[in-house]
Amino acid sequence: MRKLVVGIVSAVLFLGVAGSADAALFQKGQTLLALNLTEGVADLVGPIGGGGYLAAYDHSEIGLAAQYWHFVSSDYALNITAGIGFFSETDQPGVPANPGDTDFKYSQSSWLLQVGADRFGHLSERFHVYAGPGLQIWNGNAKFEGGPAPVGPEVETESTTRIAITGRIGVMMKLNENVQLMGQLGHYIGHASAKDQGAEATWWPSGNDGACGIVFTFGR
């Protein structure tokens, strides 16, 4: 993975100096629409504790997203990304469990919206790299159900809101005139907060994310 990232970064730096307009696939006014499978990090709080405090934690998540690019030149494009994330886990009690113990179920869900801009470099007519910054808003919560007896009602946590600056680097590989495959790696640094019954948690999280999928080209 490290070698892949270093290779892509080197390609972007090289193309910033030596990119060829003859190899460019995109033109000003074109748009791209990508449908992605995603992975990332959810920044959440647990249920309010007996002492009246919220505790923050992070957890992996997978999801689905759509990305839209609009080219303002052959090398620069504005980007909007919208997506949802989720995770679920079920733990079944074993032989040592007490009578009345039930399956413990944990789940989480989230949504995000991000705006940014990317610089594109063209290795060839079929292979392209891009990199750029963004601004992201993310919101998510979790649910706890069942567990050791006596089992109480399910508990749904209050939502966490995260506002972050992001950066990512990606590649696109052309399959035909209108369809490409893509993959990207990214990172975020932001501020997260949540409130519940007067209690409040605030922190400065950071994490990695990624996406892969198919891209459709319009406006050729």
N, C-alpha and C positions, 0 to 999 in steps of 0.2 A: 504493500500500500504506500509506504514512504517513497519507494522508487517511482511509483506511478505519479504521485503528487509532484515530486521534484522534476520529473520529465515534463509534465504539463506546464509547470511554472516556467521552466527553461524555454519551452516552445513559445509561451506567451511573450516572454521578454525578447526572444529572438524576433518574433513576428512584429513586435512594436517598432523594430528598426528596419527589418528586411522583408516585411510582408509585401506580396505582389498583388496588385489590383487585378491582374489577369486571372488569378486563382480565386477571386472573390465570388461567392455564390449569391450573396445578398445585395440588394440595392435599396436605396432610400425609398421609403414608402411601403416596403414589404412588411408582412406580419408573419409570425410563427405562433402556433398553438401546440403546447406539449401536454400530454396526459401522463402523469407520473405515479409510480409507486415510491413511497418515501419512508425514511426512518429518521428519528430524531430523539429529543429529550423533552419530557414533560416536567415542568417545575410546579409542584403541588404542595398543599398543606394537608395534614391529617385532621381528624375530628378534634374539636377543642377538648383539651385534657381536663382532668379533675381540678388542676390548679388554676384553670382559666386561661391557659396559654395555647397558642397555635404553634405547631412544629412544622418546619418546611422540609421537604425531601424531593429528590428527583427520581425519575423512572424512565426507562426506554419506552418508545412508542413507535408504531408503524402507521402508515396512512396513505391517503390518496390526495393528489393535488393537480391543479391545472395552472399552466404558466402561459402568459401572453407577452410576446415581444413585438415592438413596433420600431423599425429601423429609421433613425433620423439621418443616417449615412450608411455607407456600405460596411462600416466598422463599428458603429455605435447603435445600440438599441435600448429603448426604455422597456422595463419589465414590470408586470403585475403578476403576483402569485397568490392563489387562494387554495386552502386545503383543510382537510380534517385528519385527526389522529385518533388512535384508539389502542387499547391493550386490555386483555382479560386473563384471569388466572382462576383455576378451581383446585382447591386442596381437599382431598377426601380423608376422613379419619381412618386410622388403622386399628389394630388389635388393642393397643393400650388406651384407646379413647374411652371416655366415660359414656354411660347411657344418656341419650339425649343430645350428644354432640352431633352436629350436622356438617355438611360440606361448607367450607369457608370459600366465599367467592369475592374476588377483587376485580374491579373494572375501572377504566378511566377513559375519558373522551376529551377532545380538544378541537379548536379551530384556529386558523391563522390567516393573516392577510399581510402581504409584503409588497413593497414598491422599491424599485431600484433601477440601475442602469448597468449595462455590460459592454465591454470592449471585445470585439471579435477579432481573431487572427485566423488566417486561412492558410493551412499547410498545403492543401491541394483543393481540387474541385470537390473531393469527396470527404475531406477530413478538416474539421474546424475546431478551434478552442475559443473559450470565452471566460471572462473574469470580471467581477464588479462588486460594488457595495450595495447595501439595501437597508431599509428601515422596516422593522417587523413588529406587528402586534399579535400576541398569542393569548388564548384564554382556554383554561381547562379545569376539570375537577375530577374527583374519584368517588367510588361507591364501595362500601364494605357490607357484606351480607353473610349471615350464618356464623358458624364457628363453635367453640366449646359451649356446653350448656352452663347456665341457662341462656338460651339464645334470645337476644333482644331484637328490636326492630332494625331494619337496614339503616345504615348511616350514609348519607351523601354529604360530602364536604362542600364547603363554599368554594366558589371559583377563584382561581389565581389569574391575574392579568400580568403579562410580561411584555415590556416594550424594550426592543433590542436593536442594536446596529449589527449588521450581518456582512459577511463576505463569502464569496463562493468562486469556484473555478470548475469548469466543465468542458466536455467534449461533445461534438456532434459528428455522426458518420452518415453520409448520404447513401440512401438505398436506391432512390430514383429522383426524378425532378421535383416531386412534391412530398416525399416522406424521408425522414431521417430517424436514426436511433440516437439517444443521448444519455449521458450520465454526468453527475456532478457531486462534488464534495463541498461542504460549507462549515462555517463556524459562526456562533453568535455570542455577544456579550451584552447583557441588559440589566434591567431592574424589574423585580417581581414583587407583587404585593397581594395580600388577601386579608379579609376581615370576617369575623364571626362573633356575634353576641358581644360586640365592643372590643374584643381582642383583635390584634392586628399583627401580622408578620410582614416584614419587608427584607429583601436581600438582593444581592447582585450575582445572579447566576451566569454561567457560560457553558457552552456545550457544542457538540458536533452534530451535523446532519448530512443527509445525502438523498439523492433521488436518481431514478432511472426511468426511461420510458420511450415513448414515440413522439415525434414532432412532425407537424403538418405545415407546409409552406403555402402562403397565400399571396396573391398580388404580383405574380411573375408577369 
